[in-house]
Amino acid sequence: MTHTVFHYPTLADASKEAEKLGVFLPLRQDTAALFAPLAIGNHAASNRIAFQPMEGTDGTLDGAPGEWTRRRYLRFAQGGPGLIWFEAVATVPEAQASAHQLRITEENLDNYKKLLDEVRETSLKENSYAPLIVMQATHSGRYSKPHGYPEPLIAYHCPPLEDMPLPDDRIVSDDDLQRYEEAYARAAKLCQEAGFDGMDVKCCHRYLACELLSAYTRPGPYGGSYENRTRFLKNCYRAAQSTVTREGFFLTSRMNVYDGFPYPWGFGVNEKDGLKPDLTEPIRLIGELKAEFNIPVLNVTMGNPYKNPHVNRPYDRGNYVPDEHPLEGESRMMAGVSEIQHALPDVPVIGSAFSYLRQWAGNLAAGMVADGHCAMAGFGRMAFAYPDFIHDLKEKGMMDPKKVCVTCGGCAALLRAGTPAGCVVRDREAYKP
Ligand SMILES: Cc1cc2nc3c(=O)[nH]c(=O)nc-3n(C[C@H](O)[C@H](O)[C@H](O)COP(=O)(O)O)c2cc1C
């Protein structure tokens, strides 16, 4: 399969290309479905658009949101999503993905409270409603870089992710995992006090909790069987839930339902068939989280942003060109999201990775929501580039091709460099490459 650069002047052109490739891409001209409210637990999101967690590497060195963080979230708030899934916030210092990743503590709690108040006020003023706001609590695991250089804490040796095997002492011990579980209790308490509506026990993109789901080769209580591989995630939930005192505050996850690495290195893959998805275990796990913790929503994603970024966020330009058409990547994500939503109709699912479709992203979101493939559509890179697109969709029925994300990878490059991240194309004054 050759790689193409996005060129679909009309929605029909995009549909035709999907048809030619034989891939699942439910595009819909009418975007009205995105403007119906959605019940999430005992809250209501005002529309079906979520802004996905997007780490900005712009916190202060004590983990508080900085001026650039504030700028990003006020732009998001003006845009009017029904839900803002607030970026990865570290639970312990050694789990930070960069020196400037956010980390919530007793000492900096007031900064979070103030930011959330401002976000809600801004959206109320601009849109007459406030977004729901979920905080993503993380342990960066293999990708920990608390001092700006790699200090990986891994679940097990994973050859596809280790060109040279890391030293054995980089494997997190069972005792450390128990300590990290408790850190989610602290985070949940602070998260409630700060005023978030819910907390995500982050379980995606091969950070620690996600990596443990594929720890088939790890000995002991956190590896091998399904029960052992899911133990850390569930214990984090149990620890977090023990602190919940605020009425309506909920727990949830952003979860990789497919890692894109072959068995025994990937979760959600067919054991006998290379990279083919098999969502049996993810569906079982989400069902169990619903039964035990009553999760009112789930954010579905896939892949690893370092090793197979095309699975995570299909794109045209980047450091390496994957051997698949970007619409195949889109289709894999949409089909996976849909399979989860249909298997678990009681859990509203948020889909990911719409930004590749540029000016037709809202049409894909509308098709997915209107046809019941997911309850909400989550936008990542597009929120950096064009946070105002919801207004255009609502008022003009379409997005402006001159404002959309062009999937250049510039925002991810800023993130990798450990500098404040945003759109280097559409917000150039602020984020110069
Ligand atoms: C700069 C940058 C930062 C990101 N930060 C996070 C994060 O903190 N948590 C997370 O779950 N995903 C993160 N992601 C992934 C996005 O949320 C999203 O899944 C991905 O960009 C695909 O969606 P899109 O096609 O709408 O961009 C990040 C992606 C980028 C490019």
PDBQT file of the ligand as one rigid body, heavy atoms in Angstrom, charges set to zero:
ROOT
HETATM    1  C1  LIG A 501       0.993  16.802  21.629  1.00  0.00    +0.000 C 
HETATM    2  C2  LIG A 501       0.141  15.649  22.039  1.00  0.00    +0.000 A 
HETATM    3  C3  LIG A 501      -0.117  15.407  23.390  1.00  0.00    +0.000 A 
HETATM    4  C4  LIG A 501      -0.922  14.333  23.788  1.00  0.00    +0.000 A 
HETATM    5  N1  LIG A 501      -1.173  14.128  25.113  1.00  0.00    +0.000 NA
HETATM    6  C5  LIG A 501      -1.962  13.113  25.509  1.00  0.00    +0.000 A 
HETATM    7  C6  LIG A 501      -2.285  12.914  26.879  1.00  0.00    +0.000 A 
HETATM    8  O1  LIG A 501      -1.877  13.671  27.764  1.00  0.00    +0.000 OA
HETATM    9  N2  LIG A 501      -3.082  11.847  27.175  1.00  0.00    +0.000 N 
HETATM   10  C7  LIG A 501      -3.599  11.011  26.234  1.00  0.00    +0.000 A 
HETATM   11  O2  LIG A 501      -4.319  10.065  26.562  1.00  0.00    +0.000 OA
HETATM   12  N3  LIG A 501      -3.342  11.203  24.926  1.00  0.00    +0.000 NA
HETATM   13  C8  LIG A 501      -2.555  12.231  24.545  1.00  0.00    +0.000 A 
HETATM   14  N4  LIG A 501      -2.344  12.458  23.215  1.00  0.00    +0.000 N 
HETATM   15  C9  LIG A 501      -3.089  11.673  22.207  1.00  0.00    +0.000 C 
HETATM   16  C10 LIG A 501      -4.373  12.440  21.805  1.00  0.00    +0.000 C 
HETATM   17  O3  LIG A 501      -5.232  12.608  22.906  1.00  0.00    +0.000 OA
HETATM   18  C11 LIG A 501      -5.155  11.732  20.691  1.00  0.00    +0.000 C 
HETATM   19  O4  LIG A 501      -5.484  10.428  21.093  1.00  0.00    +0.000 OA
HETATM   20  C12 LIG A 501      -4.397  11.634  19.361  1.00  0.00    +0.000 C 
HETATM   21  O5  LIG A 501      -3.811  12.882  19.016  1.00  0.00    +0.000 OA
HETATM   22  C13 LIG A 501      -5.341  11.183  18.232  1.00  0.00    +0.000 C 
HETATM   23  O6  LIG A 501      -6.448  12.037  18.129  1.00  0.00    +0.000 OA
HETATM   24  P1  LIG A 501      -6.544  13.173  16.979  1.00  0.00    +0.000 P 
HETATM   25  O7  LIG A 501      -6.523  12.454  15.674  1.00  0.00    +0.000 OA
HETATM   26  O8  LIG A 501      -7.825  13.886  17.228  1.00  0.00    +0.000 OA
HETATM   27  O9  LIG A 501      -5.353  14.050  17.169  1.00  0.00    +0.000 OA
HETATM   28  C14 LIG A 501      -1.498  13.495  22.806  1.00  0.00    +0.000 A 
HETATM   29  C15 LIG A 501      -1.233  13.723  21.452  1.00  0.00    +0.000 A 
HETATM   30  C16 LIG A 501      -0.428  14.771  21.062  1.00  0.00    +0.000 A 
HETATM   31  C17 LIG A 501      -0.175  14.989  19.601  1.00  0.00    +0.000 C 
ENDROOT
TORSDOF 0
